[in-house]
Amino acid sequence: QVQLVESGGGLVQAGGSLSLTCTASWAVYAMGWFRQSPGKEREFVVGIGYNGDNPVYADSVKGRFTISRDNAKNMVYLQMNTLKPEDTAVYYCATAGRMAAIVNGEYDYWGQGTQVTVSS
């Protein structure tokens, strides 16, 4: 079983930036982030394959968020810029055996999440 630990959430004003980090207990193929707000469904944010090329972003974050990974450390990073109040959610790191599964929400494992709050 893969364990995932997220860190880096917090409170920021609209227009600000935050960085999230996820550490996996061992190497995994596809990694990504999804988020969930109270009363809303889980929402795909971004996914990245093992080689780190051609990440897939949700339209709502494209151009503002950047995902990267360090396979030597089993870590994935999410740089979030120009944050908006609608980005407020609990952000979860997730893994899957293939990229399409990340995009489709078919995760194998996910972490306990980190809260991101963007004030207006």
C-alpha positions as protocol buffer text, in pm:
chain_id: "A"
residue {
  index: 1
  type: GLN
  ca { x: 0 y: 0 z: 0 }
}
residue {
  index: 2
  type: VAL
  ca { x: 129 y: 344 z: -94 }
}
residue {
  index: 3
  type: GLN
  ca { x: 118 y: 616 z: 167 }
}
residue {
  index: 4
  type: LEU
  ca { x: 94 y: 976 z: 56 }
}
residue {
  index: 5
  type: VAL
  ca { x: 159 y: 1278 z: 276 }
}
residue {
  index: 6
  type: GLU
  ca { x: 69 y: 1630 z: 165 }
}
residue {
  index: 7
  type: SER
  ca { x: 202 y: 1953 z: 305 }
}
residue {
  index: 8
  type: GLY
  ca { x: 207 y: 2322 z: 224 }
}
residue {
  index: 9
  type: GLY
  ca { x: -153 y: 2432 z: 247 }
}
residue {
  index: 10
  type: GLY
  ca { x: -259 y: 2747 z: 422 }
}
residue {
  index: 11
  type: LEU
  ca { x: -437 y: 3080 z: 398 }
}
residue {
  index: 12
  type: VAL
  ca { x: -353 y: 3330 z: 127 }
}
residue {
  index: 13
  type: GLN
  ca { x: -512 y: 3637 z: -23 }
}
residue {
  index: 14
  type: ALA
  ca { x: -653 y: 3631 z: -373 }
}
residue {
  index: 15
  type: GLY
  ca { x: -375 y: 3678 z: -625 }
}
residue {
  index: 16
  type: GLY
  ca { x: -122 y: 3514 z: -399 }
}
residue {
  index: 17
  type: SER
  ca { x: 71 y: 3189 z: -430 }
}
residue {
  index: 18
  type: LEU
  ca { x: 109 y: 2864 z: -242 }
}
residue {
  index: 19
  type: SER
  ca { x: 316 y: 2552 z: -296 }
}
residue {
  index: 20
  type: LEU
  ca { x: 201 y: 2202 z: -210 }
}
residue {
  index: 21
  type: THR
  ca { x: 423 y: 1899 z: -170 }
}
residue {
  index: 22
  type: CYS
  ca { x: 334 y: 1532 z: -169 }
}
residue {
  index: 23
  type: THR
  ca { x: 567 y: 1255 z: -60 }
}
residue {
  index: 24
  type: ALA
  ca { x: 494 y: 895 z: -156 }
}
residue {
  index: 25
  type: SER
  ca { x: 620 y: 598 z: 42 }
}
residue {
  index: 26
  type: TRP
  ca { x: 763 y: 446 z: -278 }
}
residue {
  index: 27
  type: ALA
  ca { x: 782 y: 505 z: -650 }
}
residue {
  index: 28
  type: VAL
  ca { x: 455 y: 532 z: -832 }
}
residue {
  index: 29
  type: TYR
  ca { x: 367 y: 593 z: -1195 }
}
residue {
  index: 30
  type: ALA
  ca { x: 102 y: 860 z: -1236 }
}
residue {
  index: 31
  type: MET
  ca { x: 54 y: 1118 z: -966 }
}
residue {
  index: 32
  type: GLY
  ca { x: -176 y: 1411 z: -939 }
}
residue {
  index: 33
  type: TRP
  ca { x: -393 y: 1636 z: -729 }
}
residue {
  index: 34
  type: PHE
  ca { x: -764 y: 1665 z: -684 }
}
residue {
  index: 35
  type: ARG
  ca { x: -960 y: 1896 z: -459 }
}
residue {
  index: 36
  type: GLN
  ca { x: -1289 y: 1901 z: -279 }
}
residue {
  index: 37
  type: SER
  ca { x: -1488 y: 2180 z: -120 }
}
residue {
  index: 38
  type: PRO
  ca { x: -1774 y: 2135 z: 127 }
}
residue {
  index: 39
  type: GLY
  ca { x: -2091 y: 2040 z: -56 }
}
residue {
  index: 40
  type: LYS
  ca { x: -1912 y: 1992 z: -386 }
}
residue {
  index: 41
  type: GLU
  ca { x: -1796 y: 1690 z: -576 }
}
residue {
  index: 42
  type: ARG
  ca { x: -1434 y: 1590 z: -599 }
}
residue {
  index: 43
  type: GLU
  ca { x: -1261 y: 1784 z: -878 }
}
residue {
  index: 44
  type: PHE
  ca { x: -958 y: 1680 z: -1082 }
}
residue {
  index: 45
  type: VAL
  ca { x: -684 y: 1946 z: -1074 }
}
residue {
  index: 46
  type: VAL
  ca { x: -375 y: 1808 z: -1245 }
}
residue {
  index: 47
  type: GLY
  ca { x: -193 y: 1485 z: -1328 }
}
residue {
  index: 48
  type: ILE
  ca { x: 162 y: 1395 z: -1425 }
}
residue {
  index: 49
  type: GLY
  ca { x: 318 y: 1077 z: -1557 }
}
residue {
  index: 50
  type: TYR
  ca { x: 638 y: 917 z: -1437 }
}
residue {
  index: 51
  type: ASN
  ca { x: 860 y: 1101 z: -1685 }
}
residue {
  index: 52
  type: GLY
  ca { x: 704 y: 1435 z: -1599 }
}
residue {
  index: 53
  type: ASP
  ca { x: 622 y: 1526 z: -1955 }
}
residue {
  index: 54
  type: ASN
  ca { x: 283 y: 1636 z: -2085 }
}
residue {
  index: 55
  type: PRO
  ca { x: 105 y: 1699 z: -1756 }
}
residue {
  index: 56
  type: VAL
  ca { x: -271 y: 1739 z: -1779 }
}
residue {
  index: 57
  type: TYR
  ca { x: -440 y: 2035 z: -1614 }
}
residue {
  index: 58
  type: ALA
  ca { x: -802 y: 2113 z: -1546 }
}
residue {
  index: 59
  type: ASP
  ca { x: -916 y: 2414 z: -1745 }
}
residue {
  index: 60
  type: SER
  ca { x: -989 y: 2598 z: -1423 }
}
residue {
  index: 61
  type: VAL
  ca { x: -622 y: 2600 z: -1321 }
}
residue {
  index: 62
  type: LYS
  ca { x: -444 y: 2599 z: -1655 }
}
residue {
  index: 63
  type: GLY
  ca { x: -186 y: 2876 z: -1676 }
}
residue {
  index: 64
  type: ARG
  ca { x: -190 y: 2932 z: -1299 }
}
residue {
  index: 65
  type: PHE
  ca { x: -84 y: 2597 z: -1151 }
}
residue {
  index: 66
  type: THR
  ca { x: 231 y: 2401 z: -1231 }
}
residue {
  index: 67
  type: ILE
  ca { x: 300 y: 2042 z: -1136 }
}
residue {
  index: 68
  type: SER
  ca { x: 643 y: 1882 z: -1121 }
}
residue {
  index: 69
  type: ARG
  ca { x: 795 y: 1572 z: -967 }
}
residue {
  index: 70
  type: ASP
  ca { x: 1122 y: 1440 z: -832 }
}
residue {
  index: 71
  type: ASN
  ca { x: 1131 y: 1064 z: -879 }
}
residue {
  index: 72
  type: ALA
  ca { x: 1451 y: 1025 z: -679 }
}
residue {
  index: 73
  type: LYS
  ca { x: 1260 y: 1152 z: -376 }
}
residue {
  index: 74
  type: ASN
  ca { x: 916 y: 1010 z: -468 }
}
residue {
  index: 75
  type: MET
  ca { x: 776 y: 1362 z: -444 }
}
residue {
  index: 76
  type: VAL
  ca { x: 540 y: 1571 z: -648 }
}
residue {
  index: 77
  type: TYR
  ca { x: 498 y: 1945 z: -622 }
}
residue {
  index: 78
  type: LEU
  ca { x: 216 y: 2182 z: -706 }
}
residue {
  index: 79
  type: GLN
  ca { x: 294 y: 2549 z: -749 }
}
residue {
  index: 80
  type: MET
  ca { x: -24 y: 2753 z: -737 }
}
residue {
  index: 81
  type: ASN
  ca { x: -13 y: 3113 z: -855 }
}
residue {
  index: 82
  type: THR
  ca { x: -274 y: 3382 z: -899 }
}
residue {
  index: 83
  type: LEU
  ca { x: -500 y: 3203 z: -656 }
}
residue {
  index: 84
  type: LYS
  ca { x: -871 y: 3277 z: -656 }
}
residue {
  index: 85
  type: PRO
  ca { x: -1132 y: 3234 z: -382 }
}
residue {
  index: 86
  type: GLU
  ca { x: -1285 y: 2953 z: -586 }
}
residue {
  index: 87
  type: ASP
  ca { x: -960 y: 2759 z: -544 }
}
residue {
  index: 88
  type: THR
  ca { x: -1045 y: 2718 z: -177 }
}
residue {
  index: 89
  type: ALA
  ca { x: -1066 y: 2346 z: -103 }
}
residue {
  index: 90
  type: VAL
  ca { x: -893 y: 2052 z: 56 }
}
residue {
  index: 91
  type: TYR
  ca { x: -626 y: 1939 z: -186 }
}
residue {
  index: 92
  type: TYR
  ca { x: -544 y: 1570 z: -208 }
}
residue {
  index: 93
  type: CYS
  ca { x: -243 y: 1401 z: -365 }
}
residue {
  index: 94
  type: ALA
  ca { x: -329 y: 1080 z: -547 }
}
residue {
  index: 95
  type: THR
  ca { x: -165 y: 802 z: -745 }
}
residue {
  index: 96
  type: ALA
  ca { x: -274 y: 557 z: -1011 }
}
residue {
  index: 97
  type: GLY
  ca { x: -121 y: 309 z: -1245 }
}
residue {
  index: 98
  type: ARG
  ca { x: -194 y: 516 z: -1550 }
}
residue {
  index: 99
  type: MET
  ca { x: -244 y: 881 z: -1638 }
}
residue {
  index: 100
  type: ALA
  ca { x: -598 y: 838 z: -1767 }
}
residue {
  index: 101
  type: ALA
  ca { x: -701 y: 706 z: -1427 }
}
residue {
  index: 102
  type: ILE
  ca { x: -573 y: 1022 z: -1259 }
}
residue {
  index: 103
  type: VAL
  ca { x: -771 y: 1240 z: -1498 }
}
residue {
  index: 104
  type: ASN
  ca { x: -1085 y: 1027 z: -1457 }
}
residue {
  index: 105
  type: GLY
  ca { x: -1069 y: 1017 z: -1080 }
}
residue {
  index: 106
  type: GLU
  ca { x: -989 y: 647 z: -1061 }
}
residue {
  index: 107
  type: TYR
  ca { x: -726 y: 675 z: -794 }
}
residue {
  index: 108
  type: ASP
  ca { x: -548 y: 384 z: -633 }
}
residue {
  index: 109
  type: TYR
  ca { x: -433 y: 578 z: -327 }
}
residue {
  index: 110
  type: TRP
  ca { x: -468 y: 929 z: -190 }
}
residue {
  index: 111
  type: GLY
  ca { x: -348 y: 1124 z: 108 }
}
residue {
  index: 112
  type: GLN
  ca { x: -541 y: 1286 z: 389 }
}
residue {
  index: 113
  type: GLY
  ca { x: -537 y: 1625 z: 222 }
}
residue {
  index: 114
  type: THR
  ca { x: -422 y: 1976 z: 300 }
}
residue {
  index: 115
  type: GLN
  ca { x: -647 y: 2279 z: 330 }
}
residue {
  index: 116
  type: VAL
  ca { x: -602 y: 2571 z: 93 }
}
residue {
  index: 117
  type: THR
  ca { x: -801 y: 2883 z: 172 }
}
residue {
  index: 118
  type: VAL
  ca { x: -800 y: 3187 z: -54 }
}
residue {
  index: 119
  type: SER
  ca { x: -955 y: 3502 z: 88 }
}
residue {
  index: 120
  type: SER
  ca { x: -1106 y: 3770 z: -131 }
}
